[in-house]
Amino acid sequence: MAELALIFVGSVLVNNFVLVRFLGICPFLGVSREIDTAMGMGMATTFVLVLSGVATWLLDYYILAPFGLPFLQNVAFILIIASLVQLVEMFLQKTSPALYRALGIFLPLITTNCAILGLAILTVQRDYTLIQTIVFALGAGVGFTLALTMMAGIRQQLQFADIPKPLEGAGIALIIAGLMSMAFMGFSGMIAM
């Protein structure tokens, strides 16, 4: 149980996918203008992280590793993730149109989020069990949502700030991301992962 807690806290704070590993930077910079949008993207990403983490773990554990096909991991993981997101999108469109409309463009965007593929590769490299993979994926999603929401909150406050013209837009967003990344480096002594 303590090991699972360390994996969770480590993936949320110490090895945050966005601020420490620099995975998922595109949605981090592109969808972090409003808190509601950031929360929606974070929740959708968390859901897909857990779902794809389980699917890719099962694929690797039961098919790729036993048959000596580790060289197909990247291609197989990409195919599984893209197929899974497409199936989830179709399922939500049929069963819950309101949720489908609420997620909007987020689900197709998640297909190209490198954090999803990064999670699949990291779980294989670390030789995690299925339970550890689920906890790691959940922690990565919570950390992604935390970073996205924090960035959205800061960017909303910056609307009232007097920012020099050359730094407006992406410039100030990158500076903030760098400062947030340095702040999260302060957690690195908590857990060795």
C-alpha positions, 0 to 999 in steps of 0.5 A, a space after each residue: 500500500 505504501 508503494 502505491 502511495 509513493 507511485 501516486 505522489 511521485 507521478 503527481 508532484 515529483 515526476 509531473 508529466 508536464 512540468 518535470 517530464 515535459 510530456 503533454 506540453 501542447 495542451 498545457 500551453 494551448 488549453 490553459 487559458 480558462 480554468 473550466 477548459 483546463 479542468 475538462 481537458 485534465 479530466 478527459 486526459 486522466 480518463 484516457 490515461 487510465 484506460 490506455 494504461 490498462 490496455 497497453 499493459 495488457 497488450 504488452 504483458 499478454 501478447 508482446 512480451 510472451 511472443 518476443 515482440 518488444 520491438 513492436 511496442 511503440 507502434 502497437 501502443 500508438 494503435 491501441 491508444 488511437 483506437 481506444 480514444 476513437 471507441 470511447 468517442 463513439 461510445 459517448 456519442 451514442 450513450 451520453 450525448 451531453 457528456 460527448 458535447 461537454 468533452 467536445 474537441 478534447 477527446 480527439 486532441 488526447 489521441 496526439 497527446 504524447 503523455 499518453 504514449 509516455 505513460 505506456 512506455 514508462 510502465 513497461 520500462 518500470 515493469 509495473 504490475 497492473 495495479 501499479 500501472 492504474 495508480 501511476 496513470 491516475 497520478 499522472 492524470 491528476 498531476 496533468 490536471 493540476 498543472 493545467 489548472 494552475 497554469 489556467 488560473 495564473 493566465 487568467 490573472 495575467 489578463 489584468 497585468 501589465 505585460 511588456 508587448 514582446 512577452 504577451 501570449 506564448 512568451 509569458 506562458 513559457 516563462 510561467 511554465 519554466 517557473 512552475 517547473 522549477 517550483 515542482 523541482 522542489 518536490 524532487 527530494 521527497 521521493 526517489 523515482 
